[in-house]
Each structure stands twice: as C-alpha cells, then as structure tokens.
Amino acid sequence: DFRQIMQQCMQENQVTEADLKEFMASGMQGTPKDNLKCYTKCLMEKQGHFANGQFNAQAMLESLKNVPQIKDRMEEITSGVNACKDIKGTNDCDTAFKVTMCLKEHKAMPGPH
C-alpha cells in the first residue's frame, strides 16, 4: 500500500508531513533538502523502480500498465519514461529525485498533476 511505503520512507529519511506539504506547495520548485531526495529514492526502491543507483524504467512501465486510470495514456507515459530513464544526479538520491521530477514534467507519473 502506497501510504504505508510513504510512512516508512518518511521515517527512514526523517521527512515530515510539513516538509512534503511545503515542497508540494512550492510546485516542487526550488532545491529540496537531501533527505527529501532520499525519500524519493526510498519510494522508488520500495516500488521496485530504482535499484543500485539506476532507474528501472521497465519495472515502472510494468507496474503502471496495471493502473486503470492511465491505461489509455501508456504511449505518452512510455515516451516520458524513456526520456527520463538515463538521467544521472550527483548521487543515488539526487538521481532518483531528478528522474521523478522529469517524469512529473512529462506527466509520466500516476497521481495528481
């Protein structure tokens, strides 16, 4: 359950609800603290979308194609995922974060935009 994953990752990285709200409220602009970047990596890892410092585009597409709301957008999402899959940050947390931001930009992520 995604809510549970979020809770676990928040605890592991000392990220508070307030940190997340503040970041979301800023439209995810600005430079987040490292713990927020590592929280992103944690979310991706627990969903099997990130391992050994690498974004696993295939795994993400596999899990997304089972989401009913986005089935009809898979083509758009696939091109977004492919556009973002080779992004590298300064470290694993930064990489996961940059990939996530890229996916959001390409609207290749489930959830509100």
LINMOFEN-V164535 format. One record per residue. N is the residue number from 1. RES is the residue in one letter. PHI is phi in radians with two decimals (999 if undefined). PSI is psi in radians with two decimals (999 if undefined). Layout:
n=N res=RES phi=PHI psi=PSI
n=N res=RES phi=PHI psi=PSI
//
This chain:
n=1 res=D phi=999 psi=2.26
n=2 res=F phi=-1.08 psi=-0.66
n=3 res=R phi=-1.02 psi=-0.72
n=4 res=Q phi=-1.15 psi=-0.75
n=5 res=I phi=-1.04 psi=-0.77
n=6 res=M phi=-1.03 psi=-0.81
n=7 res=Q phi=-1.04 psi=-0.82
n=8 res=Q phi=-1.04 psi=-0.82
n=9 res=C phi=-1.19 psi=-0.58
n=10 res=M phi=-1.13 psi=-0.78
n=11 res=Q phi=-1.11 psi=-0.85
n=12 res=E phi=-1.03 psi=-0.55
n=13 res=N phi=-1.96 psi=0.23
n=14 res=Q phi=0.85 psi=0.84
n=15 res=V phi=-1.80 psi=2.32
n=16 res=T phi=-1.74 psi=2.86
n=17 res=E phi=-0.99 psi=-0.69
n=18 res=A phi=-1.09 psi=-0.72
n=19 res=D phi=-1.01 psi=-0.83
n=20 res=L phi=-1.13 psi=-0.79
n=21 res=K phi=-1.06 psi=-0.76
n=22 res=E phi=-1.07 psi=-0.75
n=23 res=F phi=-1.17 psi=-0.77
n=24 res=M phi=-1.10 psi=-0.73
n=25 res=A phi=-1.10 psi=-0.53
n=26 res=S phi=-1.42 psi=0.13
n=27 res=G phi=1.22 psi=0.44
n=28 res=M phi=1.03 psi=0.51
n=29 res=Q phi=-1.63 psi=3.03
n=30 res=G phi=1.44 psi=3.12
n=31 res=T phi=-1.79 psi=1.97
n=32 res=P phi=-1.29 psi=2.77
n=33 res=K phi=-1.17 psi=2.76
n=34 res=D phi=-1.00 psi=-0.65
n=35 res=N phi=-1.13 psi=-0.51
n=36 res=L phi=-1.25 psi=-0.66
n=37 res=K phi=-1.13 psi=-0.72
n=38 res=C phi=-1.24 psi=-0.50
n=39 res=Y phi=-1.09 psi=-0.73
n=40 res=T phi=-1.07 psi=-0.77
n=41 res=K phi=-1.07 psi=-0.75
n=42 res=C phi=-1.03 psi=-0.82
n=43 res=L phi=-1.02 psi=-0.80
n=44 res=M phi=-1.16 psi=-0.72
n=45 res=E phi=-1.11 psi=-0.79
n=46 res=K phi=-1.17 psi=-0.36
n=47 res=Q phi=-1.66 psi=0.01
n=48 res=G phi=1.37 psi=0.31
n=49 res=H phi=-1.72 psi=-0.03
n=50 res=F phi=-2.62 psi=2.23
n=51 res=A phi=-2.65 psi=2.49
n=52 res=N phi=0.89 psi=0.73
n=53 res=G phi=1.30 psi=0.21
n=54 res=Q phi=-2.15 psi=2.34
n=55 res=F phi=-1.32 psi=2.21
n=56 res=N phi=-1.70 psi=1.54
n=57 res=A phi=-1.04 psi=-0.73
n=58 res=Q phi=-1.05 psi=-0.81
n=59 res=A phi=-1.09 psi=-0.69
n=60 res=M phi=-1.14 psi=-0.78
n=61 res=L phi=-1.10 psi=-0.69
n=62 res=E phi=-1.02 psi=-0.82
n=63 res=S phi=-1.30 psi=-0.50
n=64 res=L phi=-1.28 psi=-0.55
n=65 res=K phi=-1.21 psi=-0.14
n=66 res=N phi=-1.67 psi=0.02
n=67 res=V phi=-1.57 psi=1.98
n=68 res=P phi=-0.96 psi=-0.74
n=69 res=Q phi=-1.10 psi=-0.35
n=70 res=I phi=-2.04 psi=0.07
n=71 res=K phi=-0.86 psi=-0.76
n=72 res=D phi=-1.37 psi=-0.02
n=73 res=R phi=-1.96 psi=0.20
n=74 res=M phi=-1.01 psi=-0.59
n=75 res=E phi=-1.11 psi=-0.85
n=76 res=E phi=-1.05 psi=-0.77
n=77 res=I phi=-1.15 psi=-0.74
n=78 res=T phi=-1.05 psi=-0.74
n=79 res=S phi=-1.20 psi=-0.60
n=80 res=G phi=-1.12 psi=-0.80
n=81 res=V phi=-1.07 psi=-0.75
n=82 res=N phi=-1.15 psi=-0.59
n=83 res=A phi=-1.19 psi=-0.47
n=84 res=C phi=-1.78 psi=-0.18
n=85 res=K phi=-1.21 psi=-0.35
n=86 res=D phi=-1.80 psi=0.18
n=87 res=I phi=-1.15 psi=2.39
n=88 res=K phi=-2.18 psi=2.38
n=89 res=G phi=-1.81 psi=-2.93
n=90 res=T phi=-1.34 psi=-0.39
n=91 res=N phi=-2.69 psi=-3.12
n=92 res=D phi=-1.04 psi=-0.73
n=93 res=C phi=-1.12 psi=-0.74
n=94 res=D phi=-1.15 psi=-0.70
n=95 res=T phi=-1.07 psi=-0.87
n=96 res=A phi=-1.04 psi=-0.72
n=97 res=F phi=-1.16 psi=-0.80
n=98 res=K phi=-1.12 psi=-0.68
n=99 res=V phi=-1.08 psi=-0.79
n=100 res=T phi=-1.05 psi=-0.79
n=101 res=M phi=-1.10 psi=-0.68
n=102 res=C phi=-1.12 psi=-0.77
n=103 res=L phi=-1.08 psi=-0.71
n=104 res=K phi=-1.10 psi=-0.76
n=105 res=E phi=-1.04 psi=-0.68
n=106 res=H phi=-1.51 psi=0.11
n=107 res=K phi=0.92 psi=0.64
n=108 res=A phi=-1.76 psi=0.47
n=109 res=M phi=-2.21 psi=2.46
n=110 res=P phi=-1.21 psi=2.84
n=111 res=G phi=1.82 psi=3.08
n=112 res=P phi=-1.21 psi=2.54
n=113 res=H phi=-2.08 psi=999
//
